[in-house]
Amino acid sequence: MATWYDLRLRLQKNETIDNVARQQLEKEKDHWRKVLLRILLIVKFLAKHNLAFRGTNSKLYEDSNGNFLGLVEMLAEFDPVIQEHVRRITNDETHTHYLGHGIQNELIQLLAAAIKTEIIKKIKEAKYFSVILDCTPDASHQEQMSLIIRYVDVSSSSVCIVESFLGFLNVNDTTGKGLFDVLENELKQLDLDIDNVRGQSYNNGSNMKGKNQGVQKRLLDINPRAFYTACGSHSLNLTLCDMVKSCGKAKDFFGIIQRIYTIFAKSTKRWQILKDNIEGLTPKSVSSTRWESRIDSVKAIRFQISDILIQMI
């Protein structure tokens, strides 16, 4: 008992034999917490600004090592924690540095999961929501469907309508049934009740808006309160395309605008002459997909037609 009381007294006063070792361990734990915090903030910054993480090299203080390692090198210039961490790495004092692509991907996934959890929490607080879908093939020719949830954010004092992007969904079957099955499975994984859907919005493709076999019909069969609204931008684009195709003068008009742009854009010398003599808007190429954006290509011709004609002569 006397030995135990003596040990307890020394523990309370931090006067044990291993006290120095314990303090060193606590200091090391605190160091790694600070290192991970800074690495997490770097990952957050790059992800927020949609910047690439890695380059063609994965070593510190070498060319083309990417934005992530570049920011680590920059912090090491003035931050003592990262400075000590980099010193250990460069002197081969540690092989656990948390700067590899594996930890980068893991931190990105953890941040994404935390953000998605917060979004789902807000959606559940609102209870009712709408779904917005769109499909497009990526660079690897894999069809992907983007999922956006529209809901009323009641989590703060200022209530507002929010549209939150929840990710890309791989699609192998682009029929109405295939797309609906992907949507239904994703809502189940997100723990969102399909009966709480109050709106749906897609483009004007038959597999999306089809009243017999489309996604909107299959969702209405399960939930008749999911009101369908066609994509306004896509509808406007289709309407303008059909209008122009039926009018020869409109086709000629936009064709002339495109040819004026081509005359200057195909030659750096002519483009420089145009820039030296016109201080306002410069000609722009006619958009091939978004007709409502063609106003930008028309403005330069409309307000500066005389100056542009002089440079063409």
Disulfide bonds with the S-S distance in Angstrom:
none
